[in-house]
Amino acid sequence: MKKKNSNSELDKNNTGIENKEKKKSIDFKDLANMDVGTLKVKFSKNLRRINKLSTPKKKRRVVAFDIGSSMIKIVEGMYYKKELVIYKYISIPTPKDAIIDGEIRKPEELHGKLSQVLKQGGIKAKDAICTTNSTLIINREILIPKVEAEEMDTVVRYEIQQYLPINLEDYILQVTILGEEEVNESARLNVRVIAYPEKIARGYYNLLQKLNLKPYVLDVNYNAVNKFINYTGINSEFEHKSKEAVAVIDIGASFIDVNIYKDGQLDFTRIIKDGGNNIDEILLEKIGVSNEVTSFKQKNLNLSDELESINIQVKYVVDEWMDKIEKIIQFYKNRNMGNEVNKIIIFGGSSKIRGMGEYMTEKLGIKTKINEITKIAFKSKDDGHPIDDFINVIGSVIRVE
């Protein structure tokens, strides 16, 4: 089956896996729906048919997974008529080395763990979503000639090969039209191309099928976060103007995701290969018990306290993070003349270290807010617990209509 692309969704349309059985090929296409674009184009009859097969029309619950290298976040929820309700949310440790840079390396262990938690948690939803991130996911903006929708696939593939020395047969492509401009009196389209490794996508697809779940969506974290902040109005609470650029930073265990949004859309993204694990190594030498590190980190560390030697050691690590984040923001500003990043929102495990927001504000000279949000924001019964650790997975439940 020939690969095809949509300008608004990686959805069901862009996997292009060669498969002798047509049904299996279409099933895999159902997984890859990223809802990244806001500008929809006319699909071919075949793509419209696949969309119809794979887009749930009824009011129904879904189960979403954010499977990180350190923790697994699971949410059971429903998005219907632009309203989101969260029913259950669960967090469990990821089996050691089961996920490396977004790729499933120990499928059997992961399957066993998830089977158990889904049963114990009483999760009945069958439509499943996965959101992830990886340094192997390629994100580029390119200019292409203005063409008809049916020519988009061919033109993008030709142009992207000029930018990236990759074998496109190994990637799922998603294309989003960002705008149109005149270049040398010729109309050009500015498009964002996301190349998602097929090997990683197939791993999640196989995992969901083995869990007896129906693969519905494969999302990318920075897209899920984009939907989350637009839905919850975090920018408004932060006195943020939509025309300004805001950096949303996820300080995870293995990676720090730096995503910059403007006008309600992703404008720039980078991954730093550092994270909470750097601090955990220091703490392990001090307390020697791995399962108590997270609790110790949140209760005992304080970046405002310079008397305790452990805080000083942690500051050295955080300072390295700040240097890398500052370089990314400066690169963005230089590339986009006149675009200032005036606000930063942080979340993720290490964002909860006391004094982190104030320390980042001081080091970067940009007002930083630690995001805290409860279930009440989603018209759900509030249990009083912040669910900011679930931003990625909650955002993946939201579908662009």
C-alpha positions in Angstrom: 0.0 0.0 0.0 1.4 3.4 -0.9 2.1 5.8 1.9 0.0 8.8 2.2 0.0 11.9 4.3 -2.5 14.4 5.8 -1.7 18.0 6.4 -3.5 18.0 9.7 -3.1 14.6 11.3 -0.4 11.9 11.4 -3.6 9.8 12.2 -4.3 6.6 10.4 -2.9 8.2 7.2 0.9 8.3 7.4 2.2 5.0 8.7 2.6 3.4 5.3 3.6 0.0 6.7 3.9 -2.5 3.9 1.7 -5.4 4.9 0.3 -8.2 2.9 -3.0 -8.1 4.8 -4.8 -4.9 4.1 -6.7 -5.0 7.4 -3.5 -5.0 9.4 -2.1 -2.1 7.5 -5.3 0.0 8.2 -5.2 -1.1 11.9 -1.7 0.3 12.2 -2.7 3.5 10.6 -5.3 3.9 13.3 -2.5 4.3 15.8 -0.8 7.3 14.3 -3.1 10.3 15.1 -1.3 13.4 16.4 -3.8 16.1 15.7 -0.9 18.5 15.3 -2.3 20.7 12.6 -5.1 23.3 12.7 -5.5 23.7 8.9 -7.3 20.7 7.4 -7.0 19.9 3.7 -9.1 17.8 1.4 -8.3 14.1 1.9 -8.3 11.6 -0.9 -11.2 9.1 -0.9 -9.0 6.4 0.6 -7.8 8.6 3.4 -11.4 9.7 4.2 -12.4 6.1 4.3 -9.6 5.3 6.8 -10.5 8.3 8.9 -14.1 7.1 9.1 -12.9 3.7 10.2 -10.7 4.9 12.9 -12.3 8.0 14.5 -14.7 7.1 17.3 -18.0 8.9 16.7 -19.7 7.9 19.9 -19.3 9.2 23.4 -16.9 6.7 25.0 -14.0 6.4 27.4 -10.4 6.0 26.4 -7.4 4.9 28.3 -4.2 6.8 27.7 -0.6 5.9 28.5 2.5 8.1 29.0 5.2 5.4 29.4 8.4 7.1 30.5 11.8 5.7 31.3 11.1 6.1 35.1 7.3 6.3 35.5 4.2 5.2 33.7 1.2 7.6 33.8 -2.3 6.2 33.0 -5.5 8.1 32.6 -9.0 6.9 31.9 -11.1 9.7 30.5 -13.6 11.0 28.0 -13.4 13.9 25.6 -16.7 14.7 24.0 -18.1 17.9 22.5 -15.0 19.8 23.7 -15.4 18.8 27.3 -12.9 16.5 29.1 -13.7 14.4 32.1 -11.0 12.4 34.0 -12.3 9.3 35.7 -9.1 7.6 36.9 -5.4 8.4 37.0 -2.6 6.0 38.0 1.1 6.3 38.3 3.5 3.4 38.6 7.2 2.8 38.2 8.4 1.7 34.8 10.2 -1.7 34.8 13.9 -1.0 34.7 15.3 -0.4 31.2 11.9 -1.3 29.7 11.8 2.1 27.9 15.0 3.7 26.5 14.7 7.0 24.5 11.0 6.3 23.8 11.5 2.8 22.5 10.1 -0.3 24.2 13.0 -2.6 24.9 11.3 -5.1 27.3 7.8 -5.7 25.9 7.0 -8.7 28.0 7.8 -7.0 31.3 5.9 -4.0 30.3 2.9 -6.0 29.2 2.8 -7.9 32.5 3.0 -4.7 34.5 0.3 -2.9 32.6 -2.0 -6.0 32.5 -1.8 -6.1 36.3 -2.4 -2.4 36.9 -5.3 -2.1 34.4 -7.0 -5.0 36.2 -6.4 -3.7 39.7 -7.4 -0.2 38.7 -10.7 -1.4 37.2 -10.1 0.3 33.9 -12.6 -0.9 31.3 -11.9 1.4 28.4 -10.8 -0.3 25.2 -9.8 2.5 22.9 -6.2 3.2 23.8 -3.8 6.2 23.3 -0.1 6.4 23.8 2.0 9.5 24.0 5.8 9.6 24.0 8.8 11.5 23.0 12.3 10.5 21.8 15.4 12.1 20.5 14.8 10.0 17.4 11.7 11.9 16.4 12.6 14.5 13.9 10.8 17.9 13.8 11.6 20.4 11.0 10.0 23.4 9.3 10.6 23.6 5.5 9.3 25.6 2.6 7.7 23.8 -0.3 6.1 25.0 -3.5 2.3 25.6 -3.2 0.7 22.5 -4.5 -2.6 20.7 -4.5 -3.4 18.3 -1.6 -2.9 15.2 -3.6 0.6 16.3 -4.6 1.7 17.2 -1.0 3.0 13.7 -0.2 5.4 13.6 -3.2 6.6 17.2 -2.8 7.2 16.9 1.0 9.1 13.6 0.6 11.3 15.1 -2.1 12.0 18.3 -0.1 12.6 16.6 3.2 15.3 14.3 1.6 17.2 17.5 0.8 17.2 18.5 4.5 17.6 15.1 6.2 19.9 12.2 5.3 17.4 9.5 6.4 15.6 6.6 4.8 12.0 7.8 4.7 10.8 4.2 4.5 11.8 3.9 8.2 9.6 6.8 9.3 6.0 7.9 9.6 5.6 11.4 8.3 3.1 14.0 9.5 2.8 17.3 7.8 1.2 20.5 9.1 0.7 23.7 7.1 1.9 26.6 9.1 1.3 29.4 6.6 1.9 30.7 3.1 4.4 33.2 1.9 5.8 34.8 -1.2 9.4 33.9 -2.1 10.9 35.4 -5.2 7.3 36.2 -6.4 6.4 32.5 -6.0 3.8 31.2 -3.5 5.4 28.8 -1.0 4.0 26.8 1.9 5.7 26.8 5.2 5.1 23.3 6.7 6.2 21.5 9.8 7.3 17.9 9.1 7.5 15.4 11.9 9.2 12.1 11.1 8.4 9.4 13.7 10.4 6.2 13.7 8.2 3.4 12.5 10.0 0.9 14.8 9.0 2.9 17.9 5.4 3.3 16.7 5.1 -0.4 15.9 6.3 -1.3 19.4 3.5 0.7 21.0 0.9 -0.7 18.6 1.9 -4.3 19.4 1.9 -3.6 23.1 -1.7 -2.2 23.0 -2.9 -5.1 20.9 -1.4 -7.6 23.3 -3.3 -5.8 26.1 -6.5 -6.5 24.2 -6.9 -2.7 23.6 -7.8 -1.0 20.4 -5.0 1.3 19.2 -6.6 4.6 18.6 -4.0 7.3 18.8 -0.2 7.7 18.9 0.6 11.2 20.1 3.8 13.1 20.8 4.4 14.8 24.1 4.9 18.3 22.9 1.6 18.1 20.9 -0.2 16.7 23.9 1.1 19.6 26.1 0.0 22.1 23.4 -3.6 20.7 23.6 -3.4 20.7 27.4 -2.4 24.4 27.8 -4.9 25.5 25.2 -7.7 23.6 26.9 -7.0 24.5 30.5 -6.1 28.2 29.8 -2.9 28.0 31.8 -1.5 30.9 29.8 -4.4 33.1 30.9 -3.8 32.2 34.6 -0.2 33.1 34.1 -1.1 36.5 32.6 0.3 35.3 29.4 -0.6 37.0 26.1 -1.2 34.5 23.3 1.1 36.5 20.9 4.0 36.1 23.2 6.1 32.9 23.2 5.9 30.7 26.4 8.4 27.9 27.2 6.8 24.8 28.7 9.5 22.6 30.2 9.0 19.0 31.3 11.8 18.0 33.7 11.7 14.2 33.4 13.9 11.4 34.6 16.0 11.0 31.5 15.2 14.0 29.4 14.2 17.7 29.8 11.7 18.6 27.1 11.9 22.3 26.2 8.8 23.3 24.1 8.1 26.8 23.0 4.5 27.8 22.0 3.2 30.9 20.3 -0.3 31.8 19.1 -1.5 28.5 20.6 0.8 26.4 18.5 4.1 24.7 18.9 6.8 27.0 17.6 10.0 25.3 18.7 11.1 22.1 20.5 14.3 20.6 21.8 15.3 17.7 24.1 18.1 17.9 26.6 19.6 14.5 27.5 19.6 15.2 31.2 17.0 14.9 33.9 16.1 13.9 37.4 18.3 10.8 37.2 21.3 13.1 37.5 20.1 14.2 40.9 19.0 10.7 41.9 22.6 9.4 41.5 23.8 12.0 44.0 21.0 11.1 46.5 21.7 7.4 46.2 25.2 8.0 47.5 23.7 9.8 50.5 20.6 7.7 51.5 21.4 4.4 49.7 17.8 3.4 49.1 16.5 3.8 45.6 12.8 3.7 46.3 13.0 6.6 48.8 14.9 8.9 46.4 11.8 10.6 45.0 10.3 11.3 48.4 13.6 12.6 49.8 14.1 14.8 46.7 10.7 16.6 47.3 10.8 16.8 51.1 14.5 17.5 51.9 16.0 19.3 49.0 15.7 23.1 48.8 17.5 25.2 46.2 17.0 28.3 48.5 19.1 26.7 51.2 22.8 27.0 50.7 23.8 25.7 54.1 23.2 22.0 53.4 26.0 20.3 51.3 23.4 18.2 49.5 21.6 21.3 48.2 24.9 22.7 47.0 25.7 19.4 45.1 22.2 19.4 43.5 22.6 23.1 42.5 25.6 22.1 40.4 23.4 19.7 38.5 20.6 22.2 38.1 23.0 24.9 37.0 24.1 22.7 34.1 20.4 22.3 33.2 19.9 26.1 33.3 22.9 26.6 31.0 21.5 24.3 28.4 18.0 25.7 28.7 19.3 29.2 28.3 21.2 28.3 25.2 18.0 26.8 23.7 15.9 29.9 24.4 18.7 32.2 23.1 18.9 30.1 19.9 15.1 30.4 19.5 15.3 34.2 20.0 18.1 34.6 17.5 16.3 32.4 14.9 13.0 34.2 15.4 14.0 37.9 15.5 11.7 39.8 17.8 10.3 36.7 19.6 10.9 37.0 23.3 10.2 34.2 25.8 8.7 36.0 28.7 7.2 33.2 30.6 8.3 29.6 31.6 6.0 26.9 32.9 7.7 23.8 34.4 6.3 20.4 35.4 7.7 16.9 35.9 9.2 15.2 38.9 12.2 17.4 39.5 10.2 20.6 39.1 8.8 19.9 42.6 12.2 20.4 44.3 11.6 23.3 46.6 12.8 26.6 45.3 13.0 25.4 41.7 10.7 28.0 40.2 12.4 30.9 42.0 15.9 29.5 41.2 15.0 29.3 37.5 13.6 32.8 37.5 16.9 34.1 39.0 19.2 32.1 36.7 17.4 32.7 33.5 15.9 36.1 34.1 12.5 34.8 33.0 9.5 34.5 35.3 9.0 30.8 36.0 5.8 29.1 37.2 5.4 25.6 38.6 2.2 24.3 37.2 -0.3 22.9 39.7 -3.7 21.9 38.5 -6.4 19.6 40.0 -9.1 17.4 38.4 -11.7 20.2 38.8 -10.3 21.8 35.7 -11.7 18.9 33.7 -15.3 18.9 35.1 -14.3 15.9 37.1 -14.8 15.1 40.8 -11.9 16.8 42.6 -10.0 14.7 45.1 -7.7 17.5 46.0 -4.6 16.0 44.5 -2.6 18.0 41.9 -2.3 16.1 38.7 0.4 18.1 37.0 2.5 14.9 36.6 -0.2 13.8 34.1 -0.1 16.8 31.7 1.3 14.8 28.8 -1.2 11.9 29.1 -4.2 14.1 29.8 -3.3 16.3 26.8 -3.2 13.2 24.6 -6.9 12.5 25.5 -7.9 15.8 24.0 -8.7 15.5 20.3 -8.6 18.4 17.9 -12.0 18.7 16.2 
